[in-house]
Amino acid sequence: MRVVSFSVPAWFPPRGEEEVRGEVQLTEQESAVFLCLATGASNAELAGELQLSVSTVKFHVHNIRAKLGGISRLQACLLAALAREGTRPGGLSGGGAAAVPR
C-alpha cells in the first residue's frame, strides 16, 4: 500500500481540539477519494467515478476527515480543491497547499 502525504495549510482554520498541522498521511485510495471531493460530488457519484462501493467511499471520507482533524466535509472539499490546483490564497501566510499527486 502506498501512502501519500498532504500538507494542511497553516492558515486553515482548526476545528476543535483535534487540530492537525503539517503533513497528513493518506493511503493511495484515500488520496483518490480526497482529490475527487473537490468536485463536491455525493458519495454515490464518487463511488461511480472511482468504481468503488458507496460504503467504501463513506469509509474513506470518514477516515480522511478524521486524519485532517475532524473537519467537515465542506472543509475537506476546500482542501481537496487546493490540493488539485496546487494553489494557496494570495496574501495569506502559511504552509503549502499540497503534496498529493493528481
C-alpha positions in Angstrom: 0.0 0.0 0.0 1.4 3.4 -1.0 0.9 6.3 1.4 0.6 9.9 0.1 1.4 13.0 2.2 -0.8 16.1 2.2 0.1 19.3 3.9 -2.6 21.2 5.8 -2.0 24.9 5.2 -1.1 26.8 8.3 -3.8 29.4 7.6 -6.5 26.7 7.5 -8.9 27.2 10.5 -8.6 24.5 13.2 -11.7 22.6 14.3 -11.9 21.8 18.0 -9.1 20.2 19.9 -8.2 17.8 17.0 -6.2 20.5 15.2 -3.8 19.0 12.7 -0.9 20.9 11.2 1.9 19.7 9.0 1.7 16.6 6.9 -1.2 14.1 6.9 -0.7 10.6 5.6 -3.4 9.3 3.2 -3.4 5.9 1.6 -3.5 5.8 -2.2 -7.2 5.1 -2.2 -7.9 7.8 0.4 -5.9 10.2 -1.8 -8.0 9.3 -4.8 -11.3 9.9 -2.9 -9.9 13.1 -1.3 -9.0 14.6 -4.7 -12.4 13.8 -6.1 -14.0 15.5 -3.1 -13.0 18.8 -4.8 -15.8 18.4 -7.3 -18.5 18.5 -4.5 -19.8 15.1 -5.7 -22.0 12.9 -3.5 -20.8 9.6 -2.1 -22.8 7.8 -4.8 -21.2 10.0 -7.5 -17.7 9.4 -6.1 -18.4 5.7 -6.0 -19.4 5.6 -9.6 -16.4 7.7 -10.7 -13.9 5.7 -8.7 -15.6 2.3 -9.3 -16.0 1.7 -5.5 -19.0 0.9 -3.4 -20.8 3.7 -1.7 -19.9 2.2 1.7 -16.2 2.1 0.8 -16.4 5.8 -0.2 -18.1 6.7 3.1 -15.4 4.7 4.9 -12.6 6.6 3.2 -14.3 10.0 3.6 -14.7 9.4 7.3 -11.0 8.4 7.6 -9.9 11.4 5.6 -11.9 13.8 7.7 -10.5 12.2 10.9 -6.9 12.4 9.7 -7.4 16.1 8.8 -8.5 16.8 12.4 -12.2 16.1 12.3 -13.0 18.7 9.8 -16.3 19.0 8.0 -16.9 17.5 4.5 -17.1 21.1 3.1 -13.7 21.9 4.6 -12.3 18.6 3.2 -13.7 19.7 -0.2 -11.9 23.0 0.1 -8.6 21.4 1.0 -9.1 18.9 -1.9 -9.7 21.7 -4.3 -6.5 23.4 -3.1 -4.6 20.1 -3.5 -5.8 19.7 -7.0 -4.9 23.2 -8.0 -1.7 23.3 -6.0 -2.5 26.9 -5.0 -2.9 28.9 -1.9 -4.8 32.2 -1.4 -2.8 35.3 -2.3 -1.7 37.4 0.6 -2.2 34.7 3.3 0.8 33.3 5.0 1.0 29.6 5.7 2.1 26.3 4.5 1.8 24.9 1.1 -1.4 23.6 -0.2 -0.5 20.0 -1.1 1.9 17.3 -1.7 -0.7 14.9 -3.2 -0.3 13.7 -6.8 -3.0 14.3 -9.3 
